[in-house]
Amino acid sequence: MKILAIETSCDDTAISIVEVRGSLKKPIFKVLAHNISSQIKIHQEWGGVVPSLAKREHGRNLVPILIKSLEEAGLKISASPKSDLATRDTTSSSRSRNLEKKLAKILEREPELKEQFLKIIPTLKIPKIDAIAVTKGPGLEPALWVGINFAKALALVWDKPLYPVNHLEGHILASLATTSKKKENKIKFPIISLIVSGGHTELVLSKDWLKYKIIGRTRDDAVGEAFDKVARILDLPYPGGPEISKLASTFSPTTLKGAQGSSAGVKLPRPMLHSGDFDFSFSGLKTAVLYLVQNLKKEGKFNDQIKTEIAYDFQNAAIEVLVAKTLTASKKFKAQTIIAGGGVIANTALREALTKMTSDNGFKLLIPELSYSTDNATMIALAVGLRLLAGKSKKSHTFKAEGNLNLK
């Protein structure tokens, strides 16, 4: 079966087409199209994602990305003999008008999307896909709604089943995009999944496919959010995570030893490292950086060298806590496999630390390639594909966006 998936939970507009075969025990996924349009340049000016701007850009991007994805997947998109909505329902003009009214209702709050959709989509032949999947949450509700309304309109015009997906489940399953065909990557349960992103830091236990129990989560800032906030404190551009990673990679302890104006030994706290549970807290770590920078500026000691050292130790502190908690949870629940997912997993130092930890302790690590680490629609297709193989996916055309949707 072929699944067309749509992801607009934040500031990336993404559409993928994935072919699903096999069984629940041996799922096979083939990515036919994988496209993402980033809005980073638009939001950089504001130092973070502006929901209203993200919503607008999603509306502008979805139709062009859909066309591109269909072309990449080798699905014919040539024009229909007639270029009006009646081609989708020829039984009567009244039913055609009813279809137009439904589309108008679905897209009434998406002006950028509505104009393109009504002009282009009805002129296309219905592609040979079997289902449409879309992120329903968690995320920014204005952004989520654009993708949801686009998916609902497509499902109506093309007469395809529509499946809502939890964004976090997608991150857990993202590594399957490149591992499902490899025998050496056979997944063994139980699984501990570490989800790290701008909005989430969670540890999830799975004793079987599609069964999730959250055993730890952040009590305040998500780790990705902390990276962005610390980047602002250090006067680094948005998005902060890649900038801190880049700066930290240039740090060398020998370079700073005895350097004028350098502490030559920044040591930030490792929050909740020994708390005895699997929860996280990164707000205090961010505040420690803030106070340190404020004091250094008052003393005239804040310079590029010390900034590099702070970025290095902040990154180390966050990674040390993430890896330690993941290891402790994996040992307690006798995990066979560790899965890492979410945008922060693109951080090179974190990937290396997790790889070393799992290797040293005999765990199998599944970690997505960089192209599947950040928000993308392929992971949304994988989630629906796996649920369809399990007979557990529920189609719906009436669901709503849920900004704080929990993983179940």
N, C-alpha and C positions, 0 to 999 in steps of 0.2 A: 504494500500500500504506500501511497505517496501523501505526505502531510505537508501542507503549507502553514508556516508558523509566523506569528507577528509579535514583536516585542517593543513596547514603548513605555517601560516603567519609569524611566528617568530622562536622560538627555541623549540617548542613542536610539535612532530609528533603525530597526532591524527586521529583515524578512529572510527566511530560509525555507528551503524545500528539501525534505529528507525522505528517503525510501526506507521502509521498515520491513524486515523479513525475519524468519526464524521463530523462536519461541521465547517464553519468559526466561527459561533457563539458559537459552543460547540466543539472545537477541542480536540481530545484525543490522547495522545502520549504515546507509550510504548517503553522504551529504551531496546533494545535487546542486544546491545553490546556497551561498552563505554571504549575506551582504549587510553591512552596517554603515550608517551615515552618522558621523560624530558631530556634536554641536559644541565642542570645546571652545573653538574660537569665538563663538557667539557669547558664551557665558564667562569667558576669561575676564572681560571688562568689569563684571560684577563680582568677581571673586568666588563664584559659586553658581549653582544651577538656579535659574529664575523660572518657576513653574509656568508662568504665562508665556514666556518665550519658548520654552520647551514644547508646550502644547502647539503653538503656532508652527514651529518648524516640523513637528511630526506631521501636521496636516499638509504641509508643502511637500514632504519627502516620500510619503507612503506610496503613492501611485507610481512615481518614477522608479522606486526601488522594487516594487512589485514587477513591473515590466522587465527590469534588468534581471530579476531572479528567475522569472519564467523563461527568459531567453537562455540564461546559463544552464537551466535544468533541461533544456532541449524540448520544452513544451511549446507547441505552436500557439502563437498569439495573434495570428492574422485576423483581419477584420471580418466580422460576420457579413453575410449578404445584405442585411439591413442594419442600420446603425441607430436603432431606437429600442426602447425598453420592451416593445411588443415582441421582439424576437425571443424574449425569455418566456413569453406566455402567449401563445397564439390562439388559445381557445376562445377568447373574447376580448373586446376592447375594454370592457368594464373591469376585467381582472387585471389587464395591463395598467389601467389607471390606478387600481388598488395597489399594485406593486410600486408605482411611482410615489404614491402617498406614503407608503411605508418607508421607502428610502428617504424621502424628504424628512420624515419624522426622526429617523435614526441619525441623519446627518445635520439636523437643524442647528446644532451648536458647534459645528465644525466647518466654518465658512471656507477656509483654505482647502480643506479636503473635499467638501461637497462639490465645488465647481469642477475640479479635476475628475472626480469620480463619475459624475453624471455625464461628463463630456467624453471620457475615454473608456471606462469599464464596460458599458453596454455595447460598445462596438467590437469587443473582443470575443473570439470563440471561447467557450468554456474549456479551460485546461483540464487535462486528465489527471486530476488530483482526487484523493478519496476523502480528505478531511481538512478542516481549517482549525488551527490552534492559536490561542492568543493569551498573553499574560493578563490576569485579572487583578494581581496584587502579589505582594505588597509593593508600594511605590508611591510616586506623586500622582494623586488622583486626576488632576487635569491632564497629565500626560497619558496615564492609563486609559482614560476615556476615549482619547483619539484612536488608539489602537483597537480598543474594544468595539467602538462604533464602526470603524473600517471593516473589522472582521465580521460583524453582524450584517453589514451591507453586502459584503462579498458573499457570505453564506446564503443570503436571500436571493441575490441575483443569479448565483451559480447553482443554487439548490444543493448545498453541501452541508454535512453535519458540522457543528461548531463545538469546540471543546475548550473551556476555560482552564488555565494552568496557574499553579502557584510558582511564582518567580524563584523562590528558594529551592523548590524541588528541582527546578531546571539547573541551578548551580550545582546541586549535588550530583546530577546525572551528566553534567557537561563533558566529563572525561570519556564517556562512552562513545563520543563522536569519533574518536580515533583508536579506541582499544577493543571494540566489540568483535573484530575479526581475528584478533591475536589470541592464540590458545594460552600463551604464557600470562595473559592478563585476565584469566578467568577469576571472577570475583567470588571470594569466600566470605561467609557471614560468621559472626556479627561484623558490622561495619561501624566505624566512628567517622562521621563527616565533620570537617571544620569548614564553616561558612564564614568568610571574611570579606566585607564590602564596605561601601560608604555608609550604609544604613544598618548593617547587621554584623554581629559577631556571635556565632552560636556553635555549640557542639551538639551533634545529633547522633543518637544511637539507632541503628537499623538491624533488626534480627532477621529480616527477610526483605525482598523487593517491596517497595512502596509502603513500608511501615516505618514511621518516624516517631521518635521520642526525643524531645529536646531535653538534654541533661545539663546544659549550661548556656548562659547567654550574658551579654553585657548588661550591667546595671545602669549604665549612663551612655557615654559616647561609644559608638561603634569604632573599630580600629581605623577604618578608612576615614571616618569623620575626624578622628584625632590627628591623622596624618595631614589632612587639609588645614585644620586649625593651627597646628604647629608650623606648617609651611607659612601661613599668614604671619605668625609671630616672628618668623625668621625672614620676613619680607621676600618670600619666594612666590612665584606665580601659581595660579590655579591651572590644572588640578595639582594638589600638593603632594600626593603620594609619589608619582614619578620624579618630581623635583627633589624631594628629600632623598629618595633612593639614589638619584644621580649624584647629589652632593655627598652623601655618605660614602659612596663608592670611591671618592677621591681622598678619603681620610687615611692618614698613616700616623700612628702614634709617635714614630721617631721624628716625623716632620714637625710636630707641635711641641716636642720636648724643649722646654726652655724658651719657647717663642715669646717675644714681648707681647703682653696683653692677653696671653692664653692661660687658661687654668691648667692646661696639660694634664687633665684628669677629671673631666666632667663625669659625674656618676649620678644618673637619674634613678628614681625609684622604680622597682619592678612590682606594680600594683597587683595585689591579691595572689602573688606567686605561691604563697604558703597558706592560703585561706582554708584549705581542706575541702573545697568544693570545686565545681567546674565553671563558676561564673567569672566574668571579667569586669574590669573597670579601667577606663582610660582617661576619664575626666581629670583625675588627680595628676596623672602623668603630664597631661597637657598644661595644667596649672603650674606644675613644677618648672616646666620649660618657660612659661610666661614670667614667673618670678625671677628665675635665673637671668633671663634676658634683660628684664627691667633693672636688676641690680648691676649687671655688667655695663649697661648703658650709662647708669649713674656714675659708675667708677671710670668710665671712658675706656673700658676693656673689650667692648663688643666690636669685633672685626671679622673679616672673612674667615680667618683661621679658626676662631672659636665657634663661629657659625657652623663650620664644617664638622667640628667635634661634637657639637650639640646634635646635629642631624644624625651623626653616626651613632651616638649613644641612645638617642630617642628610638631610632629604628631597632637597635639591639634590644632595648628594653621591651618594646612591643613584641618582637619576635620571640624573645626568651619566654615571655609569659604564654604566648599562643602555643608554642611548641611543647612547653612543660605541661600545660593543662591537657593538651591533646594526648601526650604520652601517658599521663596518669590515668586519664579516662580509658584509653585503649587497654592498659594493663588491668584495670579494675573490671571491665566488661569482657575481657578476654577476646578482644577484637582480632580478626584475621586480616582485615583490610582497613586502610585509612584512606579516605577520600578528602581532597581539598578542593574548594571551589569559591568563586566570588572574585570581584575585581582586584582585591588586594593580593590575590594569589599570583598576580602577574609580577609582584615584587621579587626580584632575583634572589635577594638575600633570604627571604622567607622560603622560597622554593628549595634553595640549597640546604637550609636548616632542616626542613621537613624531610628531604631526601636522606640526609645524614642520619637523622633520628630514626627513621623507619628502617634504614639499612642496618644500623647498629643494634636495633632491637628485634629484628626479624619480622617486621610487618611488611605487607604489600602496600605500596603507595600508588594511588591513582590520582593523577593531577592533570588537568586539561592543558592542551597546548595554548600558547598565548592568545591565539585568535579566538579561542573558546572560553577564555578566562573572564573577560569583561562581559557586560550585558550583551546578549546575542539571542537570535531567534532559533538557532539550531538546538540549543538546550531545551527550549520550549517544545520543539517538535519531538525531541527524545523522550520528554516526560509523557507526552500524549501517546507516543508510539509504544512505550513500555506498558502504559496502562491499557492500551487496546489489546496488546498481546496477553495481558493478564485478565482481560474481560472486566476491568474495573473502571474504565473511563466513562463518565456520564456527560452526554452531549446536552447543551443548553443554549438557547437563544435569548434568554431573559435575565442573565446574571448581571451584576453591577461591579464596578471597580471597587476594590477594597484596599485602602491605603495601608492598613495595619493587619493584613491577613496573616494568620498563624499557619505554620506548617503542620499538617496532619497526615 
